[in-house]
């Protein structure tokens, strides 16, 4: 490898390249509709909503008004579009109030106006307007159960759609004006109807029945909530155009290009990898061993890249998220194997319950932890991957990145 950079510097550089490719600035060029004779109303929700609003204003040379809601701490400076903050991943009253205001804005649009919808990961919680007969407190309780169940994001969002007064195309259905949607995708497969539970994108029927999802993951709900979940909702009007402007694949391609520039051969395993985080860690350790022993599926020096969204079925009260859990499982499976370092981080800058984006390790990590008296296997069993990496000073802390294309994983093999 033609570089003097250490493993952490290399991994950081690849992650930064991925983040730069996932940010919205410049992504609206060539994708803008014709200006309306009336108002341009911008609405939006998600962890990237504020930066998307900022980037849209930079490209749109006409008057604009509107409101977007993002996670606390994820705001950005805008000229005309109002930005409000609310809770994620469990919704709160601020998000409910923002959803009501956004719905009212869209309802106010005339046929001469234009509605621009900016949707990114996190919108399901941030744009929370419960269906009739459901309270915010009930939706909060159900969201917490879904988050702990190990259900993939696509399944969670089918349930959220069924229990929402605004998702599943219902926001677009409230508009008399054309609706153009821009999406930063945080879901495997990049289906815009799943991102943020598709407030402006209708689908005739759910991919999986929401009640089946509740049963599959053992989520018990009161009878009235189950009745709402089971109700068949007629397909709503879809938005007039949809543009997906940033994805996990774009981020991985950028990281791969950065890797080649420093003499690493990149291998992208996929941008839509799902499954239990600790199981994915074991599987990827096997791929790394194959590279070391046989030079397949890629020759070293190399970096194995992947994205998507793993899940964690929470069984204990530890700290951390899916990226640190994946990484701890990978480290344990490799058990200090020479020449292998790795990083896993969430591109929104927050992995699970703490303030870190993720973590990293090098070959010395497992041995150092053992000498310090830490039982890494015990920490993994306790869902406390954060505890393992914070003590070793191996956390990756970026702060809010103002984008979100989900997990970034890089395994560096010298």
Wavefront OBJ file of the C-alpha trace (Angstrom):
o trace
v 0.000 0.000 0.000
v 1.495 3.301 -1.067
v 0.592 5.328 1.974
v 2.129 6.291 5.282
v -1.249 6.991 6.876
v -2.222 4.857 9.855
v -5.340 2.697 9.833
v -7.522 5.212 11.671
v -6.576 7.983 9.217
v -7.431 5.771 6.256
v -10.775 4.684 7.698
v -11.633 8.271 8.617
v -10.841 9.439 5.083
v -13.070 6.788 3.534
v -15.935 7.661 5.869
v -15.546 11.359 5.102
v -15.662 10.643 1.366
v -18.887 8.704 1.905
v -20.429 11.536 3.923
v -19.497 14.165 1.339
v -21.245 12.149 -1.373
v -24.382 11.786 0.762
v -24.879 15.473 1.527
v -27.565 17.393 -0.413
v -25.575 20.466 -1.491
v -25.457 20.536 -5.289
v -27.845 17.606 -5.670
v -30.795 19.730 -6.874
v -29.041 21.062 -9.969
v -30.734 19.736 -13.104
v -33.627 18.317 -11.095
v -35.698 21.448 -10.456
v -39.240 21.872 -11.795
v -40.473 24.968 -13.609
v -41.479 27.739 -11.199
v -45.217 28.090 -10.553
v -47.312 31.177 -11.209
v -48.233 31.080 -7.519
v -46.349 30.183 -4.359
v -43.509 27.687 -3.899
v -44.170 25.870 -0.626
v -41.409 23.702 0.816
v -42.189 21.082 3.456
v -40.004 18.309 4.758
v -38.920 16.012 7.517
v -35.929 13.913 8.462
v -32.415 14.146 9.832
v -31.304 15.808 6.585
v -34.374 18.046 6.250
v -32.632 21.279 7.287
v -29.587 20.775 5.063
v -31.890 19.782 2.185
v -33.852 23.006 2.679
v -30.601 24.961 2.725
v -29.387 23.245 -0.464
v -32.741 23.768 -2.205
v -32.694 27.488 -1.403
v -29.189 27.705 -2.879
v -30.470 26.397 -6.241
v -33.992 27.897 -6.381
v -33.837 31.523 -7.626
v -37.498 32.275 -6.903
v -39.475 33.238 -3.769
v -40.038 30.330 -1.414
v -41.750 29.680 1.913
v -42.290 26.639 4.060
v -41.442 24.504 7.072
v -39.260 21.439 7.681
v -38.763 19.419 10.850
v -35.514 17.731 11.839
v -34.001 16.025 14.857
v -32.877 18.090 17.831
v -29.385 19.407 17.077
v -29.603 18.755 13.319
v -30.657 22.235 12.199
v -29.029 24.338 9.473
v -29.283 28.021 8.571
v -31.905 28.818 5.932
v -33.135 32.094 4.429
v -36.894 31.676 4.097
v -37.795 28.115 5.044
v -38.518 27.679 8.745
v -36.698 24.838 10.530
v -38.094 23.286 13.704
v -36.636 20.470 15.778
v -38.313 17.450 17.349
v -37.525 14.090 18.913
v -36.116 11.027 17.156
v -36.452 8.010 17.241
v -39.416 8.236 19.624
v -41.815 11.020 18.508
v -42.784 13.913 20.757
v -45.305 16.761 20.883
v -42.990 19.086 18.919
v -43.010 16.654 16.008
v -46.769 16.263 16.190
v -47.241 20.049 16.128
v -44.845 20.371 13.188
v -46.747 17.667 11.296
v -50.018 19.534 11.838
v -48.485 22.772 10.566
v -47.005 21.018 7.526
v -50.340 19.411 6.714
v -52.064 22.809 6.976
v -49.452 24.372 4.673
v -50.008 21.699 2.042
v -53.788 22.037 2.340
v -53.437 25.785 1.730
v -51.813 25.253 -1.674
v -53.845 26.254 -4.733
v -53.579 24.657 -8.199
v -51.299 27.552 -9.211
v -48.814 26.761 -6.438
v -46.008 24.186 -6.209
v -45.288 21.960 -3.206
v -41.727 20.724 -2.731
v -41.327 17.835 -0.262
v -37.882 17.121 1.232
v -37.857 13.665 2.831
v -34.986 11.832 4.515
v -34.439 9.108 7.073
v -35.968 9.888 10.449
v -39.104 11.454 8.975
v -41.288 8.645 10.323
v -40.663 9.760 13.904
v -40.283 13.470 13.223
v -43.459 13.808 11.128
v -45.698 12.053 13.605
v -49.418 12.700 13.284
v -51.370 9.759 14.736
v -54.340 8.343 12.867
v -57.807 9.148 14.280
v -58.403 7.118 17.427
v -54.707 6.954 18.331
v -52.898 9.210 20.817
v -49.306 10.424 20.654
v -48.540 8.535 23.859
v -49.794 5.289 22.323
v -47.692 5.885 19.230
v -44.629 6.609 21.395
v -45.084 3.325 23.264
v -45.481 1.349 20.039
v -42.444 3.025 18.474
v -40.317 2.011 21.468
v -41.485 -1.600 21.105
v -40.715 -1.602 17.389
v -37.212 -0.226 17.992
v -36.455 -2.979 20.503
v -37.964 -5.785 18.443
v -35.235 -6.236 15.844
v -37.671 -5.515 12.995
v -36.075 -4.049 9.825
v -36.835 -0.453 8.917
v -39.111 -1.470 6.034
v -41.321 -3.472 8.403
v -41.403 -0.729 11.030
v -42.443 1.812 8.441
v -45.338 -0.319 7.204
v -46.731 -0.244 10.745
v -46.073 3.483 11.047
v -47.920 4.153 7.775
v -50.959 2.253 8.980
v -51.102 4.329 12.163
v -50.496 7.738 10.579
v -52.752 10.506 9.331
v -50.014 11.900 7.090
v -47.819 9.068 5.764
v -48.330 6.618 2.922
v -49.133 9.349 0.401
v -51.674 11.129 2.585
v -49.692 14.386 2.661
v -49.645 14.588 -1.140
v -53.346 13.724 -1.223
v -54.056 16.858 0.822
v -52.579 19.138 -1.854
v -54.382 20.753 -4.784
v -50.996 21.796 -6.160
v -48.401 19.640 -7.923
v -46.089 17.896 -5.440
v -42.421 17.238 -6.264
v -40.520 15.075 -3.788
v -36.767 14.894 -3.173
v -35.467 11.964 -1.142
v -32.250 11.098 0.658
v -32.616 7.360 1.143
v -31.731 5.567 4.366
v -33.455 2.286 3.472
v -32.071 -0.838 1.791
v -33.273 -0.849 -1.802
v -33.936 2.927 -1.856
v -37.696 2.594 -2.306
v -38.920 6.192 -1.795
v -42.271 4.862 -0.566
v -40.439 3.433 2.474
v -38.173 6.411 3.289
v -39.892 8.322 6.077
v -42.924 6.068 5.475
v -43.589 7.910 2.211
v -45.745 10.902 3.195
v -45.992 12.010 -0.450
v -45.675 8.616 -2.146
v -48.610 6.233 -2.253
v -48.438 2.485 -2.736
v -51.548 0.446 -3.459
v -50.885 -2.109 -0.735
v -48.214 -2.761 1.916
v -45.430 -5.217 1.073
v -46.243 -7.023 4.328
v -49.491 -6.771 6.275
v -48.831 -4.516 9.315
v -50.674 -6.885 11.682
v -48.472 -9.740 10.480
v -45.426 -7.645 11.377
v -46.730 -7.094 14.909
v -47.291 -10.845 15.288
v -43.937 -11.806 13.787
v -41.988 -9.679 16.259
v -44.168 -10.416 19.274
v -45.441 -6.849 19.666
v -48.652 -6.765 21.675
v -50.982 -3.797 21.225
v -54.445 -2.913 22.571
v -57.426 -4.044 20.517
v -58.264 -0.550 19.219
v -54.717 -0.059 17.896
v -54.809 -3.436 16.186
v -58.117 -2.466 14.587
v -56.589 0.747 13.198
v -53.541 -1.204 11.987
v -55.735 -3.723 10.185
v -57.927 -1.137 8.456
v -57.613 -1.173 4.680
v -56.770 2.304 3.429
v -57.638 3.224 -0.139
v -54.613 4.220 -2.241
v -54.002 7.960 -2.045
v -52.848 10.292 -4.792
v -49.129 10.056 -5.418
v -46.809 13.011 -5.786
v -46.152 14.314 -9.290
v -42.410 13.589 -9.426
v -39.869 11.885 -7.191
v -36.097 12.377 -7.222
v -33.786 10.251 -5.065
v -30.765 12.524 -4.669
v -28.506 10.580 -2.281
v -28.179 6.892 -1.428
v -25.916 4.457 0.366
v -24.563 3.296 -2.998
v -23.450 6.819 -3.868
v -21.634 7.014 -0.537
v -19.930 3.636 -1.011
v -18.894 4.479 -4.576
v -17.247 7.664 -3.288
v -15.416 5.717 -0.564
v -14.278 3.172 -3.160
v -12.870 5.943 -5.348
v -11.014 7.413 -2.351
v -9.604 3.954 -1.575
v -8.225 3.493 -5.087
v -6.484 6.844 -4.864
v -4.337 5.579 -1.967
v -3.572 2.158 -3.419
v -6.365 0.067 -1.904
v -8.499 -2.278 -3.975
v -12.135 -1.698 -2.922
v -14.781 -4.412 -2.782
v -18.365 -3.279 -2.261
v -20.350 -6.155 -0.806
v -23.642 -4.312 -1.130
v -25.543 -1.204 -0.135
v -28.621 -2.987 1.236
v -27.262 -5.447 3.804
v -29.722 -6.269 6.561
v -29.892 -8.793 9.398
v -28.903 -9.050 13.035
v -25.821 -6.850 13.518
v -23.805 -9.417 15.461
v -24.503 -12.107 12.847
v -23.430 -9.822 10.014
v -20.212 -9.193 11.961
v -19.398 -12.910 12.104
v -20.146 -13.330 8.399
v -17.874 -10.449 7.411
v -15.071 -11.812 9.587
v -15.231 -14.942 7.439
v -14.858 -12.855 4.285
v -11.829 -11.070 5.760
v -10.207 -14.420 6.606
v -10.786 -15.604 3.039
v -8.978 -12.519 1.755
v -6.038 -13.177 4.083
v -5.764 -16.894 3.313
v -6.783 -17.205 -0.329
v -6.795 -13.703 -1.793
v -10.493 -13.989 -2.577
v -12.913 -12.360 -3.218
v -10.363 -9.528 -3.445
v -6.582 -9.302 -3.147
v -4.947 -7.200 -0.471
v -4.175 -4.443 0.256
v -7.879 -3.814 0.077
v -10.923 -2.436 1.813
v -14.253 -4.254 2.047
v -17.138 -1.772 2.005
v -20.813 -2.266 2.754
v -23.936 -0.323 3.646
v -27.585 -0.830 4.459
v -29.168 -1.183 7.862
v -28.630 -4.015 10.300
v -30.832 -4.499 13.344
v -30.337 -5.257 17.025
v -32.789 -7.314 19.023
v -32.299 -5.753 22.437
v -32.155 -8.281 25.266
v -30.226 -6.285 27.864
v -29.802 -2.696 29.051
v -26.425 -1.866 27.578
v -25.442 1.189 25.567
v -24.750 1.441 21.885
v -26.270 0.944 18.465
v -26.211 -1.429 15.538
v -22.856 -0.225 14.191
v -20.940 -0.665 17.430
v -22.664 -4.038 17.961
v -21.648 -5.155 14.474
v -18.095 -3.950 15.036
v -17.695 -5.663 18.410
v -18.957 -8.923 16.918
v -16.512 -8.551 14.020
v -13.613 -7.851 16.403
v -14.418 -10.889 18.529
v -14.691 -13.144 15.487
v -11.340 -11.925 14.136
v -9.754 -12.130 17.627
v -6.818 -9.843 16.911
v -6.080 -11.152 13.418
v -3.055 -9.298 12.077
v -3.411 -6.745 9.295
v -7.167 -6.182 9.737
v -8.754 -2.964 11.007
v -12.345 -1.818 10.648
v -14.834 0.996 11.145
v -18.625 1.007 11.338
v -20.632 4.205 11.696
v -24.044 5.659 10.996
v -23.923 8.373 8.358
v -26.278 10.589 10.386
v -23.627 10.853 13.123
v -25.678 9.055 15.788
v -25.475 5.306 16.403
v -28.145 4.183 18.821
v -28.408 5.567 22.319
v -25.241 7.667 22.643
v -23.577 10.609 20.859
v -21.124 8.651 18.693
v -21.494 7.821 15.011
v -19.853 4.445 15.574
v -16.428 3.035 16.409
v -13.277 1.493 14.953
v -10.661 -1.104 15.902
v -7.231 -2.319 14.827
v -5.486 -5.667 15.527
v -4.448 -4.581 19.042
v -8.009 -3.936 20.258
v -9.016 -7.377 21.556
v -5.711 -8.002 23.352
v -5.697 -4.512 24.909
v -9.255 -4.932 26.157
v -8.419 -8.295 27.709
v -5.366 -6.887 29.499
v -7.534 -4.058 30.828
v -9.928 -6.596 32.323
v -12.821 -6.242 29.885
v -14.799 -9.290 28.820
v -15.820 -8.300 25.290
v -18.057 -11.326 24.810
v -19.925 -10.422 27.981
v -20.331 -6.823 26.799
v -21.703 -8.033 23.458
v -24.188 -10.302 25.206
v -25.309 -7.302 27.280
v -25.871 -5.113 24.181
v -23.125 -2.856 25.576
v -20.808 -2.426 22.607
v -20.500 1.281 23.416
v -18.978 0.339 26.772
v -16.298 -1.712 25.026
v -15.213 1.002 22.623
v -15.488 4.020 24.913
v -13.072 2.465 27.401
v -10.626 1.724 24.571
v -10.907 5.267 23.173
v -12.089 3.839 19.842
v -15.326 5.759 19.336
v -16.010 7.709 16.131
v -17.635 11.029 17.055
v -18.699 13.358 14.247
v -21.684 15.219 15.675
v -24.758 15.604 13.438
v -23.705 15.190 9.806
v -26.981 16.650 8.411
v -27.449 13.680 6.089
v -28.517 10.060 6.479
v -27.913 7.134 4.138
v -27.562 4.695 7.021
v -24.727 2.339 7.899
v -21.165 2.659 6.596
v -18.838 -0.291 7.163
v -15.207 -0.540 6.074
v -12.808 -3.452 6.733
v -9.221 -2.514 5.907
v -6.837 -5.400 5.117
v -3.175 -4.508 4.767
l 1 2 3 4 5 6 7 8 9 10 11 12 13 14 15 16 17 18 19 20 21 22 23 24 25 26 27 28 29 30 31 32 33 34 35 36 37 38 39 40 41 42 43 44 45 46 47 48 49 50 51 52 53 54 55 56 57 58 59 60 61 62 63 64 65 66 67 68 69 70 71 72 73 74 75 76 77 78 79 80 81 82 83 84 85 86 87 88 89 90 91 92 93 94 95 96 97 98 99 100 101 102 103 104 105 106 107 108 109 110 111 112 113 114 115 116 117 118 119 120 121 122 123 124 125 126 127 128 129 130 131 132 133 134 135 136 137 138 139 140 141 142 143 144 145 146 147 148 149 150 151 152 153 154 155 156 157 158 159 160 161 162 163 164 165 166 167 168 169 170 171 172 173 174 175 176 177 178 179 180 181 182 183 184 185 186 187 188 189 190 191 192 193 194 195 196 197 198 199 200 201 202 203 204 205 206 207 208 209 210 211 212 213 214 215 216 217 218 219 220 221 222 223 224 225 226 227 228 229 230 231 232 233 234 235 236 237 238 239 240 241 242 243 244 245 246 247 248 249 250 251 252 253 254 255 256 257 258 259 260 261 262 263 264 265 266 267 268 269 270 271 272 273 274 275 276 277 278 279 280 281 282 283 284 285 286 287 288 289 290 291 292 293 294 295 296 297 298 299 300 301 302 303 304 305 306 307 308 309 310 311 312 313 314 315 316 317 318 319 320 321 322 323 324 325 326 327 328 329 330 331 332 333 334 335 336 337 338 339 340 341 342 343 344 345 346 347 348 349 350 351 352 353 354 355 356 357 358 359 360 361 362 363 364 365 366 367 368 369 370 371 372 373 374 375 376 377 378 379 380 381 382 383 384 385 386 387 388 389 390 391 392 393 394 395 396 397 398 399 400 401 402 403 404 405 406 407 408 409 410 411 412 413 414
